[in-house]
């Protein structure tokens, strides 16, 4: 997976717009990175393979990412062989 500089720049700008100060930016960025890492590890351990941006929501107050994979939670992605 290739991540371009423009993708990183876009993420940084969004987090900066959510922040009211430099200190708030660093706190929000840390919450964002930590919570997204936890989501990725949990999805890996649980065997949830479809990790994409449609399965997460950003809390604009704290910067935390929240996983919302409704297909997996409600069993709509269960396949019958």
C-alpha positions as CSV (number, residue, x, y, z in Angstrom):
1,X,0.0,0.0,0.0
2,X,1.5,3.3,-1.1
3,X,0.8,6.4,1.1
4,X,1.5,9.6,-0.6
5,X,2.6,12.8,0.9
6,X,-0.7,14.4,0.0
7,X,-2.6,11.8,2.1
8,X,-0.4,12.5,5.1
9,X,-0.8,16.3,4.6
10,X,-4.6,16.0,4.3
11,X,-4.8,14.1,7.6
12,X,-2.6,16.6,9.3
13,X,-4.7,19.5,8.1
14,X,-7.9,17.9,9.3
15,X,-6.4,17.3,12.8
16,X,-5.1,20.9,12.9
17,X,-8.6,22.2,12.0
18,X,-10.0,20.2,14.9
19,X,-7.4,21.8,17.3
20,X,-7.7,25.1,19.1
21,X,-4.0,25.2,20.1
22,X,-0.7,23.6,19.4
23,X,-1.0,21.5,22.6
24,X,-4.5,20.4,21.6
25,X,-3.2,19.4,18.2
26,X,-0.6,17.1,19.8
27,X,-3.1,15.6,22.1
28,X,-5.6,15.0,19.3
29,X,-2.9,13.5,17.1
30,X,-1.8,11.1,19.8
31,X,-5.4,10.0,20.5
32,X,-6.0,9.5,16.7
33,X,-2.8,7.4,16.2
34,X,-3.3,5.3,19.4
35,X,-7.0,4.6,18.8
36,X,-6.5,3.7,15.2
37,X,-3.6,1.3,16.1
38,X,-5.9,-0.4,18.7
39,X,-8.6,-0.8,16.1
40,X,-6.2,-2.3,13.6
41,X,-4.8,-4.8,16.1
42,X,-8.2,-5.8,17.4
43,X,-9.5,-6.3,13.9
44,X,-6.5,-8.4,13.1
45,X,-6.9,-10.5,16.2
46,X,-10.6,-11.0,15.7
47,X,-10.1,-11.9,12.0
48,X,-12.0,-8.9,10.6
49,X,-10.4,-8.5,7.3
50,X,-12.3,-5.5,5.8
51,X,-10.5,-2.6,7.4
52,X,-11.3,0.5,5.4
53,X,-12.4,4.1,6.0
54,X,-16.1,3.2,5.8
55,X,-15.7,1.2,9.0
56,X,-14.4,4.0,11.3
57,X,-15.7,7.2,12.6
58,X,-13.6,10.1,13.9
59,X,-14.7,11.7,17.2
60,X,-14.1,15.4,16.4
61,X,-13.8,16.4,20.1
62,X,-11.1,13.9,21.2
63,X,-9.6,12.7,17.9
64,X,-10.4,9.1,18.7
65,X,-11.3,6.7,16.0
66,X,-14.3,4.4,16.6
67,X,-14.8,1.2,14.8
68,X,-18.3,0.7,13.3
69,X,-18.3,-2.4,11.2
70,X,-22.1,-3.0,11.1
71,X,-21.9,-5.9,8.7
72,X,-19.7,-7.8,11.1
73,X,-21.6,-6.8,14.2
74,X,-25.0,-7.8,13.0
75,X,-24.0,-10.9,11.0
76,X,-24.9,-9.6,7.6
77,X,-21.5,-10.6,6.2
78,X,-21.8,-14.3,7.2
79,X,-21.5,-16.5,4.1
80,X,-23.2,-19.8,3.8
81,X,-21.2,-22.5,2.0
